[in-house]
Structure formats: C-alpha cells, structure tokens
Amino acid sequence: MELELQSDELGRIAWYALDGPRVAGRLASPDTGLSADEADRRRHRFGANRLPEEHPPGLGQTFLRQFTNPLIYILLAAALTSVFIGAMADAVFIGAVLLLNAVIGTIQESKAESSAQALKSMMTVRSRVLRDGREQAVDAEELVPGDRVRLGAGDSVPADLRLLETEDLRADESLLTGESIPVEKEAAASVDEEAGVGERLTMLHAGTEVPDGRALGLVCRTGQATEVGKIARSLTGAGDTEPPLVIRLRALTHRIAFVVLGAVALLVVVQLMRGTGLAEIFFFAVALSVSAIPAGLPVAITVALSIGRHRMAERNVIVRQLPAVEGLGTCTLIASDKTGTLTANELTITRIALPGSGRVRIEPSEAADGQPPLRPDDAGEGDSSEALDEATQTAVHRLANTGVLCNEGELRETDDGLVEAVGDTVDVAFLVLGQRLGLTRNELLERHPEQARVPFSSKRRLAATFNQSEEGLQAHVKGAAEAVLPLCTDADDLQAQVDDLSARGFRVLALAAGPIEGDADEAARQLEDGELGGLSVLGLVGLIDPLRQEVPDAVRRCHEAGVGVRMITGDHPATGLSIARALGIAGERDEALTGAEVRAMTEDRVKDADGNGAEGNGEGDWRLGHAVVYARVEPEQKTAIVGAFQDQGHYVAVTGDGVNDAPALRKANIGVAMGRSGTDVARRAADLILTDDNFASIVNGIEQGRIAYANVRKVVWLLISTGAAEIVLFFLAFALNMPLPLDAVQLLWLNLVTNGIQDVALAFEKGEPGVLKRPPRPTDEPIFDRRMIEQILVSGLYMGAVAFGVFYWLQHVWGWSEHDARNSLLLLMVLFENVHIFNCRSEERSAFRIPLRANLLLIGTVIAAQGVHILAMYLPGLSDVLQVGSVPLWEWGALLGIALSLLVVVELFKALRVRGQRLVNKGRRVGL
C-alpha cells in the first residue's frame, strides 16, 4: 500500500474527527503494520521523527561577534593608523588587547551555552511498533506516518497517534495543556473538528505520558507536524527581546563613539590650521582615540556578567545568554505557569470529609513519629494541640484501606534509592496516603486477596475491587461522588461537603465499602450494570495539586521588590483562584480571566487594529493586562497575555516547564524554564533555566541580576571617569600647546593593564543592603543617568586637572625633562586608579563604611596593579616600550598623597548628594 498524502496534508487533516478504519485507509496502514522497506521509504520522504532545533553559534561565529562594537571599530582604526604611520609597537599593543578581549568574551559565552546544552536529555526513547507482522522495539526517531504503536502504563507518547484500540486509557497532557488531571481517552469517541487539543479524546499527542491503561495507536503526524512540533517550529529562528543592558550599552557605546569621532575631527581641523605636520596629527589622533575609548569596558562587563552568571548557577539558575543576567533584575512582573512551577504537579489528598465526624486536614509535614499529622480542618496550620479522637482516626484508616485496595498504581524503589510512581495520579495519591498511614498495597493484598475487579471507565466514573477478608467478601469502591454516593444508604449529609470542597478548587472523590453476598464476579457484573447497592459511605477526599512550600515566601519577596506575580494556568478558574489566594498572588476580590474571555478580547483588538470593528472595549483591554489569574488558557493566548503585559509597560519574565509554555517564554523579555521537569522545547525557548524547578530560585535570580547591574555601573564609573580624566589632561595640554602628556601605548597600559587588573574585582562586590527592598529601575533608564554623569564629572575633572597640574609643575617649575615628567605622570595616574576603585565600590555609601574583608580580591588586585607597574619600571624591554623608569621612594609617597586626595573629594560629593536627597524627600513629605 502506498501513502499518497503529502507532508503538509498530514498536518492539516483533523485525524481525531475521523473513525479508525478511515484513518488507516488514508495512511495506507495494513493491520499487520508497515513493512521495513515501506517504513524506510516514508522516513526518507517525511524525515526523522524529531523536533526542529536551533543550533548554537559556532566558536568562530562567537569569536567574530566580539568585534561587532563601535568602540572596537575605533580601536581597530587606531591600530591600522599606527601601522600606516610606522608606529608598529602601538599597533601590536592595540591588536593584542583586542585579541585578548575577543578570547575572554568567547570563552564566557561558550560556557553559558554549554551549561544550557548539558541539560538536554541523552536518553533514547524506544517504542513498540508493528512491522512486518510482528511487534518490535525501535527508536522513536524512526517512526513514520502509518506505523502502528502499542503503549502501556508508564510509556511516553512518541508521536501524534490516532487511537485504534483503548483499554482504560488515560493520558497526562499537563506538559502540553497545563491540565494536571489525566484525560480519559477512547478510540471510539466522537470528536468535533473544532475540538481543542485537550478535548481530542481519540488522540495521543507526542510528548505526553500514559499513566495507566493500554492502547494501539496509528502514527498520523511525526516531527514538526505534531502539536509539539508546531510549537517548536514557531520558536526556531524567532527574534528574542533584547535585555535592557544590551540596549543601554549600545546607546553608551554609540554616544562614546560619536564623541570620540567628533573630538578627533576637531583636533585634525585645528592642527591643520596651526600648520602641524601630518604625522604628528596622526599621533595626536591615535592618542586621543585611545584615551577616550574605555577599551577595557567590554572585557570588564563580560567578566561582571560572568560573575553574576556563576552566582546564579550556585543558586540553581543557569543563564544561556550573559545579558540575561541583568535582564532578570529589571523585570517588573513574573507571569508564572501554575502546574509544576507554583505547584508540585502531584495530585495529593489534603482533605478528608467523614460522615458525621467533620472534616480532616492532612498536613504536608511529617510528625516526629513519621505519621502524617491529621488535624481537624478548622485547626490552625501547623497546630498540634488539637488532635483527632480515636474514632475519627479509625475512620480515616478505613477510608485509606479502601483507597489502597481499589488501586492500580504502584510505588517502586529505583536502584538509586528513590521512589518512582507508576500509574494514574489519583491511584498514586491514595498509595502515598496509605504509605504515610503505614498501609502498603502488597501487605493489604496478602490479608485481603483480590477476587474480582471493575476498572475505572469514563461511563461509570468509578472503580471497584472485591476482596476476601475475615468477615467475608468485601466491596471497595472509589470514584466521582455523584457515581458512588447513590450506591450507599447513608450518604445524605455529604452532598454539602461535596459542593463546598468543589467550590474551593478540590477534585472530590467518594469512597464506599460493604459486605457482599454471593460470588465476586457476579457482584462485579451487578456493579457494571448499575444494580449493586447497600454499601456504606466511608467519606470524601479532596485532592489538589499542592503548592510548593517555598513559593508563598518567594511571592512575598517579589512583592517587596516591587515585582508583580501573575498566574497563567489551564485549570478551572475556581482552582486557579484558590491556589493564587493561598500563595498571596490574588486577593479575595480578584477574579480570574478565562481563556475564552482572552480570545474574545484579542479578536476585538485585531478588528480594531484593522479598522473593521467598533470602538474598542476599554474595560476588556484593561482586564487583559491587569488580571492576576488567567485560567483555561491555551498556548497562543499565553502569548497574547504576555504581549498585553508588555503593552502596559512591564518588563516581563515568564516561567514555565511545558511545551505549552514555550511560545510565551520566547515572547517574554526574560523566559525562565524548568530544568528538571521541563521539556527540551521550553528550555530552548528560555533565557534562563532553573535546575531545581524551584520558583523561589527566580527571586534569588532577581537579586543577583540587580547586584550584577549595580556592579556593571561601578565598573562603568571607574573606567569612564579615568578615561574622562585622560581626556581632560589631554585637552588642557593641547590648549596650552604643551607636549602630549601620555602616548598611545601608555594610555592603553592605563586603560587595559593596570585598570584592567583591578576593575574585575568590582564584579565581586556583594551588593548594596536592601537590594530587594527597592522597586525595579525603569527599563528605559540609561546607564548615563544624572547620578552617573555627576560622579564621572566630579572624579574625572578632579583627576584630569590635578594630573595636568603636576605635569605642568614638573616641567615648568621644577624643570624636569619631558620623559621624566611623563614617567611621574603615568605613575600618578596608576595611583589615581588604585585609589578611585575604593570610591567606586558604592554609588551611595561611604568607602569607609564598606568592610575591606567583604572583597579581599579587590585589595589583591590593587596591590597587583601597582606591583605590575612598578615591575614595568625595572623590566628591560617593557620599560623601553612604555618609556618609563624607576622613581625614588619619596616621589612615590608624594604622588600617593596627591592620589589619596581624590578619596576626600568623592566622599564630600557623596555626603552632599545624600544630604540633598534627604532635603528633597523631606520637601515631598511636607508637600513642597
């Protein structure tokens, strides 16, 4: 049989709406399965069953990218100019500096990407497929349209499958839809062509799991044509939102480049008017370019961000792109997926309602004796003073006994000592409850052997087992309350409990038991036919996907930091709101916005944009960007929601772990994926990856992001202010027609060697106190804000003016030679740098209030920078290139004293600024 359909047609056909035989016919799939030859032909035609991937840039591409910077362009031009005028020493020195900068940047970027790639699973998924009339195991990548695949409990779905046969089949589609409760599947179900992904009962989708049941499915879509493939394909090559630091640095470098080019042009014009020789003009131009350009800035910022990346990694946050380190610190709002991010993605029994005995709460923490603390539901959280009476505890054990016996799940211990859960999540929840109460299924079955079973079905909505006991044959039934309670004679008072628990977001199940007369198989038949009754209700259980214990505190810390938190979930609105209120995300008056409402609002916005609709719904648009809970949301709606947040002016971080989160992760300013439970698709779409799947880690990431940006500002202050001092020194000498104070090589020595040794130490600063007590900075706030300009002008003008005064004094008052004066001037500039780094440790606090022990590396680098320069004075060859020589101790001490005066000047400036800010704040409080 030959398949006539084309690849694009496979993706367009609504296979879930067609009956099984018709699907098999269109896919040319015989009952015995495809032949090996036919499978090979289809694999060559449709490609391997794998998702599209974005290949990371190669080492060469990453290396070349380090040169795409306006400042680097100017330094390259300076190097070429030096070659042209025969200054080979200058050219070689500049070239070596540029090469070192590129190597460091390449290493750091490669490390970041390697950390992300290391998270990708190396396991090969195997599938059971019918080929040549027999069942065989093949790699999932080898599946083709028309293959017949068998699945059982615990299997991963390797492709999109149209079900042909099902037996008590359920699918966990949480990674695709966000719905934590498994979906019942039925091959013979009737499905509308317009059904959403979560409503396609005749389909299994690639990337989902089968917790229990069995199935035979027909592969109808593979690779990029699957639902998960469509999402992955939409992410490939999509443009990422640039982090604020990239935007700020680009603006900074363009501004510096513009100033440098303007200054050089002015210099050339004036020198030509003076009749200066062309060679001398070139020397002045190169020296001015080198002094004005903070050539060490790219390396220093790369190192600062790398330190932030390393600190984040220690806190379980892996950064894929270095600028994202600072980007997370800028975010004003976190839009978080619920399932697996805010919650544990594990259905757990937390409430039990007993007939006539009230309601019991099962707290998550274990008691000292290892038993779960059972408390009355109205007792305070963690209150151990009010214990249950013995009768209530006995009733709870009877209920758990039935839940464990009427069960198809399993808890297995793996080779590494961990416990692995197999089966339906509801069954697993009862097994966990039983284990915490000291009940295991194997031990119970030894005492109460199973005689017959009625498996769960979507039609009956219950399951039952019939077990032999000392009292005779006993029925154990669990299922939906509306299916189980009619079988009981004493269930009248529990309906109000069902309604209340359901309204609070719980999934409610009822359990019943009772003696059975006669044969177990006959009793099972009666139950299937709806004829069994006379059971005793044991109680109700409320299941919920529990909160991660650390999340409420993390949400509180976000609010303190001025960062909003929103929940986006595929769950029911009542469930989402209940969880959001428990986390502190939503208040009592907040309401959830549903996916249907989001769809209507986005469609109205599109119509308004096209000019075809009536006047927009202002209230609807406001709700779209301001709701705190979004429920029953589909993947494309998540992207629209994130866009609405951004339209409101937010810098948005989106967290998630599933395939359904991937488009929103890419749309967000900062995408944060889960590394442990997350999918490869989500991780590829994200900028950051949480290796511990802990929402609280993102708060630590925000803190480190803010610290990283503060340290970048410290580096900028140090480098730009020393560069400004060199420009002031340069122009004063030019204005008074004095010789060039420092040549190009000496300026590079200052900017890249002595300053380059110590500026990286600022990246290790621990951060200012209360960094998470401040609101996020505006995303459009430039690095060169008013504060930065003021502190650069004060420190730069002072260093430049004092340095020129010393240079002038040494030549015109003391009569020193140009060489000796330049030698002392270079030493003074190095000392200025050594002193100024202590000023730059904080833009707010006094240098004397910051303990030296908080950054011992800084002390070491200052000593190293000064030591390297002193060594250069005495080292043959290097001293000739730098044109420096030794100085007496008294001269070194005098120059150090002059340099220390900078500390006093900046301390006065900080004190005046703090006092001025206090007066401004006081004026605001009194209404001035």
Buried (B, 14 or more C-beta within 10 A) or exposed (E): EEBEBEBEEBBEBEBBBBEBEEBBEBBBBBEEBBBEEBBEBBBEEBBBBBBBEEEBBEEEEBBEBBBEBBBBBBBBBBBEBBBEBEBEBBBBBBBEBBEBBBEBBBBBBBBBBEBBEEBEEEEEBBBBBBBEEEEEEBBBBBBBBBBBBBBEBBBBBBBBBBBBBBEBBBBBBBBBBBBBBBBBBBBEBEBEEEBEBBBBBBBBBBBBBBBBBBBBBBBBBBBBBBBBBBBBBBBBEEEBBEBBBBBBBEEBBEBBBEEBBEBBEEBBEEBEEEEBEEEEBBBBBBBBBBBBBBBBBBBBBBBBBBBBBBBBBEBBBBBBBBBBBBBBBBBBBBBBBBBBBBBBBBBBBBBBBBBEBBBBBBBEEEEEEEEBBBBBBEBEEEBEEEBBEEEBBEBBBBBBBBBBBBBBBBBEEEEEEEEEBBBBBBBBBBBBBBBBBEBBBEEBBEEBEBBBBBBBBBEBBBBBBBBBEEEEBBBBBBBBBEBBBEBBEEBEEBEEBBEBBBEBBBBBBBBBBBEBEEEBEBBBBBBBEEEBEEBBBBBBBBBBBBBBEEBBEBBBBBEBBBBBBBBBBBBBBBBBBBBBBBBBBBEEEBEBBBBEBBBBBBEBBEEBEEEEBEEBBEEBBEBBBEBBBBBBBBBBBBBBBBBBBBEBEBBBBBBBBBBBBBBBBBBBBBBBBBBBBBBBBBBBBBBBBBBEBBBBBBBBBBBBBBBBBBBBBBBBBBBBBBBBBBBBBBBBBBEEEBEBBBBBBBBBBBBBBBBBBBBBBBBBBEBBEEBBEEEBBEBEEBBBEEEBEEBBBBBBBBBBBBBBEBBBEBBEEEEBEBEBBBBBBBBBBBBBBBBBBBBBBBBEEBBEEBEEEEBEBBBEBBEBBBEBBBEBBEBEEBBEBBBBEEBEEEBBEBBBEBBBBBBEBBBEBBEEBEEEEEEEEEEEEEEE
